[in-house]
Amino acid sequence: MKDVLTKLVKAELSLRDGLTRAHSNFYARLRDERGDVPGWVLVVLMTTGLVTAIWTIAAPRLTAILKNSLDAMNGIR
């Protein structure tokens, strides 16, 4: 039983050490990343455009689905 507990403690410590290292490496890379502001602006604008276009096309159908679901829930009572 003691061997099992020892192995579990060692495994947990190893996992914690790995997560701590990964966390430190991630934030070190994040701090070093200067980024490309025009590129990020372009990504944000394109994403906004895509979401708006998809929302415009899908909004009537999503509204109908939500209304039907709510009407069905009211019928259960």
N, CA, C and O atoms as a CHARMM CRD file, in Angstrom:
* protein
*
  308
    1    1 MET  N      0.82400  -1.18900   0.00000 PROA 1      0.00000
    2    1 MET  CA     0.00000   0.00000   0.00000 PROA 1      0.00000
    3    1 MET  C      0.87200   1.25800   0.00000 PROA 1      0.00000
    4    1 MET  O      0.55700   2.24800  -0.66000 PROA 1      0.00000
    5    2 LYS  N      1.98500   1.19600   0.76100 PROA 2      0.00000
    6    2 LYS  CA     2.87300   2.34700   0.84800 PROA 2      0.00000
    7    2 LYS  C      3.52100   2.64100  -0.50900 PROA 2      0.00000
    8    2 LYS  O      3.71000   3.80300  -0.86800 PROA 2      0.00000
    9    3 ASP  N      3.86100   1.58000  -1.26800 PROA 3      0.00000
   10    3 ASP  CA     4.44000   1.75800  -2.59500 PROA 3      0.00000
   11    3 ASP  C      3.46700   2.46400  -3.53100 PROA 3      0.00000
   12    3 ASP  O      3.85300   3.34000  -4.30500 PROA 3      0.00000
   13    4 VAL  N      2.22300   2.07500  -3.45000 PROA 4      0.00000
   14    4 VAL  CA     1.21000   2.68000  -4.31600 PROA 4      0.00000
   15    4 VAL  C      1.06900   4.17000  -3.99500 PROA 4      0.00000
   16    4 VAL  O      1.01500   5.00300  -4.90000 PROA 4      0.00000
   17    5 LEU  N      1.01200   4.49600  -2.70800 PROA 5      0.00000
   18    5 LEU  CA     0.89200   5.89700  -2.30700 PROA 5      0.00000
   19    5 LEU  C      2.12200   6.69200  -2.72700 PROA 5      0.00000
   20    5 LEU  O      2.00600   7.83100  -3.17900 PROA 5      0.00000
   21    6 THR  N      3.29200   6.09500  -2.57700 PROA 6      0.00000
   22    6 THR  CA     4.52900   6.76200  -2.98900 PROA 6      0.00000
   23    6 THR  C      4.51600   7.04100  -4.48300 PROA 6      0.00000
   24    6 THR  O      4.88500   8.13200  -4.91700 PROA 6      0.00000
   25    7 LYS  N      4.09200   6.05900  -5.27100 PROA 7      0.00000
   26    7 LYS  CA     4.02400   6.24300  -6.71900 PROA 7      0.00000
   27    7 LYS  C      3.00400   7.31300  -7.08600 PROA 7      0.00000
   28    7 LYS  O      3.24200   8.11800  -7.98600 PROA 7      0.00000
   29    8 LEU  N      1.86400   7.32600  -6.38800 PROA 8      0.00000
   30    8 LEU  CA     0.85900   8.34000  -6.66600 PROA 8      0.00000
   31    8 LEU  C      1.36500   9.74400  -6.33700 PROA 8      0.00000
   32    8 LEU  O      1.12700  10.68600  -7.09300 PROA 8      0.00000
   33    9 VAL  N      2.05400   9.88000  -5.22400 PROA 9      0.00000
   34    9 VAL  CA     2.60300  11.18300  -4.83800 PROA 9      0.00000
   35    9 VAL  C      3.65400  11.62500  -5.85300 PROA 9      0.00000
   36    9 VAL  O      3.67600  12.78900  -6.25400 PROA 9      0.00000
   37   10 LYS  N      4.52700  10.70400  -6.27000 PROA 10     0.00000
   38   10 LYS  CA     5.54100  11.03900  -7.27100 PROA 10     0.00000
   39   10 LYS  C      4.89200  11.42800  -8.59300 PROA 10     0.00000
   40   10 LYS  O      5.34200  12.36400  -9.25500 PROA 10     0.00000
   41   11 ALA  N      3.83100  10.71100  -8.98400 PROA 11     0.00000
   42   11 ALA  CA     3.13600  11.03300 -10.22600 PROA 11     0.00000
   43   11 ALA  C      2.49400  12.41300 -10.14400 PROA 11     0.00000
   44   11 ALA  O      2.54800  13.18500 -11.10100 PROA 11     0.00000
   45   12 GLU  N      1.88600  12.72100  -8.99900 PROA 12     0.00000
   46   12 GLU  CA     1.25700  14.03600  -8.83700 PROA 12     0.00000
   47   12 GLU  C      2.29700  15.14700  -8.86900 PROA 12     0.00000
   48   12 GLU  O      2.08600  16.17800  -9.50900 PROA 12     0.00000
   49   13 LEU  N      3.41200  14.94400  -8.18600 PROA 13     0.00000
   50   13 LEU  CA     4.47000  15.95300  -8.18900 PROA 13     0.00000
   51   13 LEU  C      5.03900  16.14600  -9.59000 PROA 13     0.00000
   52   13 LEU  O      5.33500  17.26900  -9.99700 PROA 13     0.00000
   53   14 SER  N      5.19000  15.05500 -10.31700 PROA 14     0.00000
   54   14 SER  CA     5.68300  15.14200 -11.68700 PROA 14     0.00000
   55   14 SER  C      4.69500  15.90100 -12.57000 PROA 14     0.00000
   56   14 SER  O      5.09200  16.73400 -13.38500 PROA 14     0.00000
   57   15 LEU  N      3.41700  15.60900 -12.40300 PROA 15     0.00000
   58   15 LEU  CA     2.38700  16.30500 -13.17300 PROA 15     0.00000
   59   15 LEU  C      2.37200  17.79800 -12.84400 PROA 15     0.00000
   60   15 LEU  O      2.30000  18.64000 -13.73800 PROA 15     0.00000
   61   16 ARG  N      2.44000  18.11200 -11.55000 PROA 16     0.00000
   62   16 ARG  CA     2.46100  19.52600 -11.14300 PROA 16     0.00000
   63   16 ARG  C      3.68000  20.23800 -11.71200 PROA 16     0.00000
   64   16 ARG  O      3.57700  21.37600 -12.17000 PROA 16     0.00000
   65   17 ASP  N      4.83200  19.57700 -11.68400 PROA 17     0.00000
   66   17 ASP  CA     6.04600  20.16900 -12.21300 PROA 17     0.00000
   67   17 ASP  C      5.90300  20.43400 -13.71100 PROA 17     0.00000
   68   17 ASP  O      6.28800  21.49500 -14.20400 PROA 17     0.00000
   69   18 GLY  N      5.34600  19.46000 -14.42600 PROA 18     0.00000
   70   18 GLY  CA     5.14500  19.63400 -15.86200 PROA 18     0.00000
   71   18 GLY  C      4.17900  20.76500 -16.16900 PROA 18     0.00000
   72   18 GLY  O      4.41900  21.56400 -17.07500 PROA 18     0.00000
   73   19 LEU  N      3.09100  20.83600 -15.41800 PROA 19     0.00000
   74   19 LEU  CA     2.12300  21.91900 -15.63700 PROA 19     0.00000
   75   19 LEU  C      2.72200  23.27700 -15.30200 PROA 19     0.00000
   76   19 LEU  O      2.46900  24.25900 -16.00000 PROA 19     0.00000
   77   20 THR  N      3.51200  23.33500 -14.24100 PROA 20     0.00000
   78   20 THR  CA     4.15300  24.59600 -13.86100 PROA 20     0.00000
   79   20 THR  C      5.12800  25.04600 -14.94800 PROA 20     0.00000
   80   20 THR  O      5.17500  26.22500 -15.29900 PROA 20     0.00000
   81   21 ARG  N      5.89400  24.11300 -15.47200 PROA 21     0.00000
   82   21 ARG  CA     6.82900  24.45900 -16.55000 PROA 21     0.00000
   83   21 ARG  C      6.08900  24.91300 -17.79300 PROA 21     0.00000
   84   21 ARG  O      6.47600  25.89400 -18.42800 PROA 21     0.00000
   85   22 ALA  N      5.01300  24.19500 -18.14800 PROA 22     0.00000
   86   22 ALA  CA     4.23300  24.56500 -19.32800 PROA 22     0.00000
   87   22 ALA  C      3.62300  25.95400 -19.14500 PROA 22     0.00000
   88   22 ALA  O      3.62100  26.76600 -20.07100 PROA 22     0.00000
   89   23 HSD  N      3.11000  26.21900 -17.95300 PROA 23     0.00000
   90   23 HSD  CA     2.52000  27.52000 -17.65100 PROA 23     0.00000
   91   23 HSD  C      3.57000  28.63100 -17.77300 PROA 23     0.00000
   92   23 HSD  O      3.31100  29.67100 -18.37700 PROA 23     0.00000
   93   24 SER  N      4.74300  28.40400 -17.20200 PROA 24     0.00000
   94   24 SER  CA     5.81900  29.40000 -17.26800 PROA 24     0.00000
   95   24 SER  C      6.27000  29.63000 -18.70600 PROA 24     0.00000
   96   24 SER  O      6.46700  30.77200 -19.12200 PROA 24     0.00000
   97   25 ASN  N      6.43400  28.54900 -19.46500 PROA 25     0.00000
   98   25 ASN  CA     6.85300  28.67700 -20.86300 PROA 25     0.00000
   99   25 ASN  C      5.81700  29.42400 -21.68000 PROA 25     0.00000
  100   25 ASN  O      6.16800  30.25400 -22.51800 PROA 25     0.00000
  101   26 PHE  N      4.54600  29.14000 -21.44500 PROA 26     0.00000
  102   26 PHE  CA     3.47500  29.79800 -22.19000 PROA 26     0.00000
  103   26 PHE  C      3.50000  31.29900 -21.94500 PROA 26     0.00000
  104   26 PHE  O      3.45700  32.08400 -22.89300 PROA 26     0.00000
  105   27 TYR  N      3.56900  31.70300 -20.68600 PROA 27     0.00000
  106   27 TYR  CA     3.55400  33.12400 -20.38400 PROA 27     0.00000
  107   27 TYR  C      4.85100  33.81100 -20.80200 PROA 27     0.00000
  108   27 TYR  O      4.84000  34.99600 -21.13600 PROA 27     0.00000
  109   28 ALA  N      5.95600  33.09200 -20.79000 PROA 28     0.00000
  110   28 ALA  CA     7.21100  33.67500 -21.28200 PROA 28     0.00000
  111   28 ALA  C      7.10700  33.94900 -22.77700 PROA 28     0.00000
  112   28 ALA  O      7.52800  35.00700 -23.24600 PROA 28     0.00000
  113   29 ARG  N      6.54600  32.99800 -23.52900 PROA 29     0.00000
  114   29 ARG  CA     6.35500  33.21500 -24.96700 PROA 29     0.00000
  115   29 ARG  C      5.34300  34.31700 -25.21900 PROA 29     0.00000
  116   29 ARG  O      5.49400  35.09800 -26.15800 PROA 29     0.00000
  117   30 LEU  N      4.31700  34.38700 -24.39100 PROA 30     0.00000
  118   30 LEU  CA     3.28600  35.40900 -24.56100 PROA 30     0.00000
  119   30 LEU  C      3.87100  36.80000 -24.33800 PROA 30     0.00000
  120   30 LEU  O      3.54400  37.73400 -25.07000 PROA 30     0.00000
  121   31 ARG  N      4.73100  36.94200 -23.33300 PROA 31     0.00000
  122   31 ARG  CA     5.36200  38.23400 -23.07000 PROA 31     0.00000
  123   31 ARG  C      6.31600  38.61800 -24.19500 PROA 31     0.00000
  124   31 ARG  O      6.43000  39.79600 -24.53500 PROA 31     0.00000
  125   32 ASP  N      6.99900  37.63900 -24.77400 PROA 32     0.00000
  126   32 ASP  CA     7.95900  37.92200 -25.83200 PROA 32     0.00000
  127   32 ASP  C      7.28100  38.21600 -27.16200 PROA 32     0.00000
  128   32 ASP  O      7.89000  38.81700 -28.04600 PROA 32     0.00000
  129   33 GLU  N      6.03400  37.80100 -27.31400 PROA 33     0.00000
  130   33 GLU  CA     5.32600  37.98000 -28.58000 PROA 33     0.00000
  131   33 GLU  C      4.92500  39.43500 -28.74600 PROA 33     0.00000
  132   33 GLU  O      4.10700  39.95500 -27.98800 PROA 33     0.00000
  133   34 ARG  N      5.50100  40.07700 -29.72900 PROA 34     0.00000
  134   34 ARG  CA     5.15800  41.47200 -29.97800 PROA 34     0.00000
  135   34 ARG  C      3.89300  41.56200 -30.82000 PROA 34     0.00000
  136   34 ARG  O      3.12300  42.51400 -30.69100 PROA 34     0.00000
  137   35 GLY  N      3.68300  40.59400 -31.66200 PROA 35     0.00000
  138   35 GLY  CA     2.46000  40.54900 -32.45000 PROA 35     0.00000
  139   35 GLY  C      2.50500  41.46000 -33.65900 PROA 35     0.00000
  140   35 GLY  O      3.36900  42.32400 -33.80800 PROA 35     0.00000
  141   36 ASP  N      1.55100  41.22300 -34.49100 PROA 36     0.00000
  142   36 ASP  CA     1.40800  41.98900 -35.71600 PROA 36     0.00000
  143   36 ASP  C      0.04700  42.67300 -35.63700 PROA 36     0.00000
  144   36 ASP  O     -0.97600  42.07200 -35.96600 PROA 36     0.00000
  145   37 VAL  N      0.04100  43.92900 -35.20100 PROA 37     0.00000
  146   37 VAL  CA    -1.22700  44.62400 -34.94900 PROA 37     0.00000
  147   37 VAL  C     -2.10100  44.68600 -36.19600 PROA 37     0.00000
  148   37 VAL  O     -3.28500  44.36200 -36.10300 PROA 37     0.00000
  149   38 PRO  N     -1.58400  45.08500 -37.35900 PROA 38     0.00000
  150   38 PRO  CA    -2.46400  45.10800 -38.53700 PROA 38     0.00000
  151   38 PRO  C     -3.03400  43.72700 -38.87100 PROA 38     0.00000
  152   38 PRO  O     -4.17000  43.60800 -39.32800 PROA 38     0.00000
  153   39 GLY  N     -2.23500  42.69500 -38.63700 PROA 39     0.00000
  154   39 GLY  CA    -2.72900  41.33400 -38.88700 PROA 39     0.00000
  155   39 GLY  C     -3.86200  40.97600 -37.94800 PROA 39     0.00000
  156   39 GLY  O     -4.85700  40.38600 -38.37000 PROA 39     0.00000
  157   40 TRP  N     -3.71900  41.32900 -36.66900 PROA 40     0.00000
  158   40 TRP  CA    -4.78400  41.03600 -35.70600 PROA 40     0.00000
  159   40 TRP  C     -6.02900  41.84100 -36.01000 PROA 40     0.00000
  160   40 TRP  O     -7.14300  41.34000 -35.86300 PROA 40     0.00000
  161   41 VAL  N     -5.85400  43.08500 -36.43100 PROA 41     0.00000
  162   41 VAL  CA    -7.01400  43.90500 -36.79200 PROA 41     0.00000
  163   41 VAL  C     -7.73400  43.26400 -37.96800 PROA 41     0.00000
  164   41 VAL  O     -8.96300  43.19700 -37.98200 PROA 41     0.00000
  165   42 LEU  N     -6.99200  42.79900 -38.93800 PROA 42     0.00000
  166   42 LEU  CA    -7.59000  42.14500 -40.09600 PROA 42     0.00000
  167   42 LEU  C     -8.34500  40.88200 -39.68500 PROA 42     0.00000
  168   42 LEU  O     -9.44800  40.63100 -40.16900 PROA 42     0.00000
  169   43 VAL  N     -7.75900  40.09900 -38.80600 PROA 43     0.00000
  170   43 VAL  CA    -8.41700  38.88000 -38.33300 PROA 43     0.00000
  171   43 VAL  C     -9.71900  39.23000 -37.61300 PROA 43     0.00000
  172   43 VAL  O    -10.74600  38.59000 -37.84000 PROA 43     0.00000
  173   44 VAL  N     -9.67900  40.23300 -36.75700 PROA 44     0.00000
  174   44 VAL  CA   -10.88600  40.63500 -36.02200 PROA 44     0.00000
  175   44 VAL  C    -11.95700  41.14100 -36.97900 PROA 44     0.00000
  176   44 VAL  O    -13.12600  40.78200 -36.84100 PROA 44     0.00000
  177   45 LEU  N    -11.57700  41.96200 -37.93700 PROA 45     0.00000
  178   45 LEU  CA   -12.55600  42.49400 -38.88400 PROA 45     0.00000
  179   45 LEU  C    -13.15600  41.39100 -39.75800 PROA 45     0.00000
  180   45 LEU  O    -14.35800  41.38800 -40.02300 PROA 45     0.00000
  181   46 MET  N    -12.31400  40.45600 -40.20400 PROA 46     0.00000
  182   46 MET  CA   -12.82800  39.36200 -41.03600 PROA 46     0.00000
  183   46 MET  C    -13.75400  38.46400 -40.23000 PROA 46     0.00000
  184   46 MET  O    -14.78600  38.02400 -40.73700 PROA 46     0.00000
  185   47 THR  N    -13.39600  38.18700 -38.97900 PROA 47     0.00000
  186   47 THR  CA   -14.24500  37.36100 -38.13100 PROA 47     0.00000
  187   47 THR  C    -15.58200  38.05100 -37.88600 PROA 47     0.00000
  188   47 THR  O    -16.63600  37.41800 -37.94300 PROA 47     0.00000
  189   48 THR  N    -15.53200  39.35200 -37.61300 PROA 48     0.00000
  190   48 THR  CA   -16.76900  40.10700 -37.40700 PROA 48     0.00000
  191   48 THR  C    -17.63400  40.07200 -38.65100 PROA 48     0.00000
  192   48 THR  O    -18.85000  39.90200 -38.56000 PROA 48     0.00000
  193   49 GLY  N    -17.02200  40.23000 -39.80500 PROA 49     0.00000
  194   49 GLY  CA   -17.77100  40.17200 -41.06200 PROA 49     0.00000
  195   49 GLY  C    -18.41200  38.81500 -41.28400 PROA 49     0.00000
  196   49 GLY  O    -19.57100  38.72900 -41.69000 PROA 49     0.00000
  197   50 LEU  N    -17.65700  37.74800 -41.01800 PROA 50     0.00000
  198   50 LEU  CA   -18.21300  36.39900 -41.18600 PROA 50     0.00000
  199   50 LEU  C    -19.36900  36.14500 -40.23000 PROA 50     0.00000
  200   50 LEU  O    -20.40100  35.60500 -40.62800 PROA 50     0.00000
  201   51 VAL  N    -19.19900  36.53300 -38.97300 PROA 51     0.00000
  202   51 VAL  CA   -20.26600  36.32900 -37.98800 PROA 51     0.00000
  203   51 VAL  C    -21.50900  37.11100 -38.38900 PROA 51     0.00000
  204   51 VAL  O    -22.62400  36.59800 -38.29600 PROA 51     0.00000
  205   52 THR  N    -21.32400  38.34100 -38.83300 PROA 52     0.00000
  206   52 THR  CA   -22.46600  39.16600 -39.25400 PROA 52     0.00000
  207   52 THR  C    -23.17400  38.54000 -40.45000 PROA 52     0.00000
  208   52 THR  O    -24.40300  38.48200 -40.48800 PROA 52     0.00000
  209   53 ALA  N    -22.40700  38.07600 -41.41600 PROA 53     0.00000
  210   53 ALA  CA   -23.01800  37.46300 -42.60600 PROA 53     0.00000
  211   53 ALA  C    -23.77500  36.18900 -42.23800 PROA 53     0.00000
  212   53 ALA  O    -24.90200  35.98100 -42.68700 PROA 53     0.00000
  213   54 ILE  N    -23.16400  35.35100 -41.43300 PROA 54     0.00000
  214   54 ILE  CA   -23.82600  34.09600 -41.04600 PROA 54     0.00000
  215   54 ILE  C    -25.05000  34.38500 -40.19400 PROA 54     0.00000
  216   54 ILE  O    -26.08900  33.74500 -40.35900 PROA 54     0.00000
  217   55 TRP  N    -24.93200  35.35000 -39.28000 PROA 55     0.00000
  218   55 TRP  CA   -26.06200  35.70600 -38.41700 PROA 55     0.00000
  219   55 TRP  C    -27.22200  36.24500 -39.25400 PROA 55     0.00000
  220   55 TRP  O    -28.37600  35.91600 -38.98000 PROA 55     0.00000
  221   56 THR  N    -26.93900  37.06500 -40.26900 PROA 56     0.00000
  222   56 THR  CA   -27.98400  37.61300 -41.12800 PROA 56     0.00000
  223   56 THR  C    -28.73300  36.49900 -41.84900 PROA 56     0.00000
  224   56 THR  O    -29.95600  36.54700 -41.97700 PROA 56     0.00000
  225   57 ILE  N    -28.00600  35.51200 -42.31300 PROA 57     0.00000
  226   57 ILE  CA   -28.63500  34.41000 -43.03900 PROA 57     0.00000
  227   57 ILE  C    -29.38600  33.48700 -42.07700 PROA 57     0.00000
  228   57 ILE  O    -30.48000  33.02300 -42.39900 PROA 57     0.00000
  229   58 ALA  N    -28.81900  33.21800 -40.90900 PROA 58     0.00000
  230   58 ALA  CA   -29.37300  32.21100 -40.00400 PROA 58     0.00000
  231   58 ALA  C    -30.38200  32.76800 -38.99900 PROA 58     0.00000
  232   58 ALA  O    -31.10500  31.99000 -38.37700 PROA 58     0.00000
  233   59 ALA  N    -30.45300  34.06500 -38.82400 PROA 59     0.00000
  234   59 ALA  CA   -31.29500  34.65600 -37.77600 PROA 59     0.00000
  235   59 ALA  C    -32.77300  34.24500 -37.87200 PROA 59     0.00000
  236   59 ALA  O    -33.34800  33.86400 -36.85200 PROA 59     0.00000
  237   60 PRO  N    -33.40400  34.30200 -39.03400 PROA 60     0.00000
  238   60 PRO  CA   -34.82000  33.91200 -39.07600 PROA 60     0.00000
  239   60 PRO  C    -35.04400  32.45300 -38.66600 PROA 60     0.00000
  240   60 PRO  O    -35.99600  32.14400 -37.95000 PROA 60     0.00000
  241   61 ARG  N    -34.17900  31.57900 -39.11600 PROA 61     0.00000
  242   61 ARG  CA   -34.32700  30.16600 -38.77800 PROA 61     0.00000
  243   61 ARG  C    -34.05500  29.92500 -37.29500 PROA 61     0.00000
  244   61 ARG  O    -34.76900  29.15300 -36.65400 PROA 61     0.00000
  245   62 LEU  N    -33.03000  30.57800 -36.74400 PROA 62     0.00000
  246   62 LEU  CA   -32.74600  30.43400 -35.32200 PROA 62     0.00000
  247   62 LEU  C    -33.88300  30.97500 -34.47000 PROA 62     0.00000
  248   62 LEU  O    -34.21800  30.40200 -33.43300 PROA 62     0.00000
  249   63 THR  N    -34.47600  32.07900 -34.91100 PROA 63     0.00000
  250   63 THR  CA   -35.62000  32.64500 -34.19600 PROA 63     0.00000
  251   63 THR  C    -36.78900  31.66700 -34.20900 PROA 63     0.00000
  252   63 THR  O    -37.44500  31.47200 -33.18600 PROA 63     0.00000
  253   64 ALA  N    -37.05400  31.05100 -35.35900 PROA 64     0.00000
  254   64 ALA  CA   -38.14500  30.08300 -35.46600 PROA 64     0.00000
  255   64 ALA  C    -37.88700  28.86900 -34.57200 PROA 64     0.00000
  256   64 ALA  O    -38.80500  28.37000 -33.92100 PROA 64     0.00000
  257   65 ILE  N    -36.64400  28.39500 -34.54200 PROA 65     0.00000
  258   65 ILE  CA   -36.30300  27.23800 -33.70000 PROA 65     0.00000
  259   65 ILE  C    -36.52600  27.58000 -32.23300 PROA 65     0.00000
  260   65 ILE  O    -37.11600  26.79100 -31.49500 PROA 65     0.00000
  261   66 LEU  N    -36.05600  28.75500 -31.80200 PROA 66     0.00000
  262   66 LEU  CA   -36.22800  29.17000 -30.41800 PROA 66     0.00000
  263   66 LEU  C    -37.70100  29.32700 -30.06900 PROA 66     0.00000
  264   66 LEU  O    -38.13500  28.89700 -29.00000 PROA 66     0.00000
  265   67 LYS  N    -38.47300  29.93700 -30.96100 PROA 67     0.00000
  266   67 LYS  CA   -39.90300  30.12800 -30.70800 PROA 67     0.00000
  267   67 LYS  C    -40.61300  28.78000 -30.60200 PROA 67     0.00000
  268   67 LYS  O    -41.43000  28.58200 -29.70200 PROA 67     0.00000
  269   68 ASN  N    -40.31600  27.87100 -31.49300 PROA 68     0.00000
  270   68 ASN  CA   -40.93400  26.54200 -31.44300 PROA 68     0.00000
  271   68 ASN  C    -40.56500  25.80700 -30.15600 PROA 68     0.00000
  272   68 ASN  O    -41.40500  25.13600 -29.55700 PROA 68     0.00000
  273   69 SER  N    -39.31000  25.93500 -29.73300 PROA 69     0.00000
  274   69 SER  CA   -38.88100  25.28100 -28.49700 PROA 69     0.00000
  275   69 SER  C    -39.60500  25.85300 -27.28800 PROA 69     0.00000
  276   69 SER  O    -40.06300  25.11000 -26.42000 PROA 69     0.00000
  277   70 LEU  N    -39.70600  27.17200 -27.23700 PROA 70     0.00000
  278   70 LEU  CA   -40.40800  27.80500 -26.11300 PROA 70     0.00000
  279   70 LEU  C    -41.89300  27.47300 -26.12100 PROA 70     0.00000
  280   70 LEU  O    -42.48400  27.24300 -25.06500 PROA 70     0.00000
  281   71 ASP  N    -42.50200  27.44600 -27.30800 PROA 71     0.00000
  282   71 ASP  CA   -43.90900  27.07100 -27.39800 PROA 71     0.00000
  283   71 ASP  C    -44.12000  25.62900 -26.94300 PROA 71     0.00000
  284   71 ASP  O    -45.11400  25.32500 -26.28400 PROA 71     0.00000
  285   72 ALA  N    -43.19300  24.74600 -27.29200 PROA 72     0.00000
  286   72 ALA  CA   -43.28700  23.35400 -26.88200 PROA 72     0.00000
  287   72 ALA  C    -43.14300  23.23200 -25.36600 PROA 72     0.00000
  288   72 ALA  O    -43.82300  22.42000 -24.73800 PROA 72     0.00000
  289   73 MET  N    -42.26100  24.03700 -24.78200 PROA 73     0.00000
  290   73 MET  CA   -42.08800  24.00700 -23.32000 PROA 73     0.00000
  291   73 MET  C    -43.35200  24.51800 -22.61700 PROA 73     0.00000
  292   73 MET  O    -43.71900  24.01600 -21.55500 PROA 73     0.00000
  293   74 ASN  N    -44.00600  25.50300 -23.20400 PROA 74     0.00000
  294   74 ASN  CA   -45.24900  26.01300 -22.60200 PROA 74     0.00000
  295   74 ASN  C    -46.36200  24.97000 -22.68400 PROA 74     0.00000
  296   74 ASN  O    -47.24200  24.93700 -21.82400 PROA 74     0.00000
  297   75 GLY  N    -46.33100  24.12900 -23.69600 PROA 75     0.00000
  298   75 GLY  CA   -47.33200  23.08700 -23.84400 PROA 75     0.00000
  299   75 GLY  C    -47.16900  21.96100 -22.84100 PROA 75     0.00000
  300   75 GLY  O    -48.12400  21.22700 -22.58500 PROA 75     0.00000
  301   76 ILE  N    -45.98700  21.80600 -22.26800 PROA 76     0.00000
  302   76 ILE  CA   -45.73200  20.72900 -21.29700 PROA 76     0.00000
  303   76 ILE  C    -46.46400  20.99200 -19.99900 PROA 76     0.00000
  304   76 ILE  O    -46.92900  20.05600 -19.34900 PROA 76     0.00000
  305   77 ARG  N    -46.57200  22.24500 -19.61400 PROA 77     0.00000
  306   77 ARG  CA   -47.22800  22.58700 -18.36400 PROA 77     0.00000
  307   77 ARG  C    -48.62700  22.17100 -18.44600 PROA 77     0.00000
  308   77 ARG  O    -49.38500  22.36100 -17.49400 PROA 77     0.00000
